[in-house]
Amino acid sequence: AAQFARGEDIADPAVLTEALQACGVDPAPWHDLAQQEETKASLRGLTDRARAHGVFGAPSFLVGDELFWGDDRLEEAIALASTARGF
């Protein structure tokens, strides 16, 4: 909600602290984890994988080989995923 609903900068540690606290979560371990090189390397790897699948924005949903971009496409992604899994 911080970014999409209120237009806040989620790269700002103070914004993340407030969001985590609003969820009843202690922000300290998450801030520490975010600064670790292993975490940063994992994020870079996941970003590369997302780009390889054509992801260019958030939110994005990949169902099989089909990419759905935008919150307004969520229902379509769920419908396809449900059909593909036989639900």
C-alpha positions as CSV (number, residue, x, y, z in Angstrom):
1,A,0.0,0.0,0.0
2,A,2.9,2.4,0.7
3,Q,3.9,2.6,-3.0
4,F,0.7,1.9,-4.9
5,A,-1.9,3.5,-2.6
6,R,0.1,6.4,-1.1
7,G,2.9,6.9,-3.7
8,E,5.6,6.5,-1.1
9,D,9.2,5.6,-1.9
10,I,9.7,2.0,-0.8
11,A,13.4,2.4,-1.3
12,D,13.3,4.7,1.8
13,P,14.2,2.7,4.9
14,A,11.8,4.8,7.0
15,V,8.9,3.9,4.7
16,L,9.8,0.2,5.0
17,T,10.1,0.5,8.7
18,E,6.7,2.0,9.0
19,A,5.1,-0.6,6.7
20,L,6.7,-3.5,8.7
21,Q,5.7,-2.0,12.0
22,A,2.1,-1.6,10.7
23,C,2.1,-5.4,10.1
24,G,3.4,-6.1,13.6
25,V,6.8,-7.1,12.3
26,D,10.1,-6.0,13.9
27,P,11.9,-4.2,11.0
28,A,15.5,-4.6,12.4
29,P,16.2,-8.1,11.1
30,W,14.7,-7.3,7.7
31,H,16.8,-4.2,7.3
32,D,19.9,-6.3,8.3
33,L,19.0,-9.0,5.8
34,A,18.5,-6.5,3.0
35,Q,22.0,-5.3,3.4
36,Q,23.6,-8.7,3.1
37,E,25.5,-9.5,-0.1
38,E,23.8,-12.9,-0.4
39,T,20.4,-11.2,-0.4
40,K,21.5,-8.6,-3.0
41,A,22.9,-11.3,-5.2
42,S,19.7,-13.3,-4.9
43,L,17.6,-10.3,-5.9
44,R,19.9,-9.6,-8.9
45,G,19.4,-13.3,-10.0
46,L,15.7,-13.2,-9.6
47,T,15.5,-9.9,-11.5
48,D,17.5,-11.4,-14.3
49,R,15.1,-14.4,-14.4
50,A,12.1,-12.1,-14.4
51,R,13.5,-10.0,-17.3
52,A,14.2,-13.2,-19.3
53,H,10.5,-14.0,-19.0
54,G,9.6,-10.6,-20.3
55,V,8.6,-9.1,-16.9
56,F,8.9,-5.3,-17.1
57,G,6.8,-4.0,-14.2
58,A,4.9,-4.9,-11.1
59,P,2.7,-6.6,-10.4
60,S,3.4,-9.3,-13.0
61,F,2.2,-12.9,-13.0
62,L,3.6,-15.7,-15.0
63,V,1.3,-18.6,-15.6
64,G,3.1,-21.2,-17.7
65,D,4.5,-19.2,-20.6
66,E,1.9,-16.4,-20.4
67,L,2.8,-13.1,-18.7
68,F,0.1,-11.0,-17.1
69,W,1.0,-7.5,-16.2
70,G,-1.0,-5.2,-13.9
71,D,-3.4,-5.7,-11.0
72,D,-6.3,-5.6,-13.5
73,R,-5.0,-8.8,-15.0
74,L,-4.8,-10.8,-11.8
75,E,-8.2,-12.4,-12.2
76,E,-7.2,-13.6,-15.7
77,A,-4.0,-15.1,-14.3
78,I,-5.8,-16.9,-11.6
79,A,-8.4,-18.2,-14.0
80,L,-5.7,-19.6,-16.3
81,A,-3.7,-21.1,-13.4
82,S,-6.9,-22.7,-12.0
83,T,-7.7,-24.2,-15.4
84,A,-4.1,-25.4,-15.9
85,R,-4.1,-27.2,-12.5
86,G,-7.6,-28.6,-12.9
87,F,-9.3,-26.7,-10.2
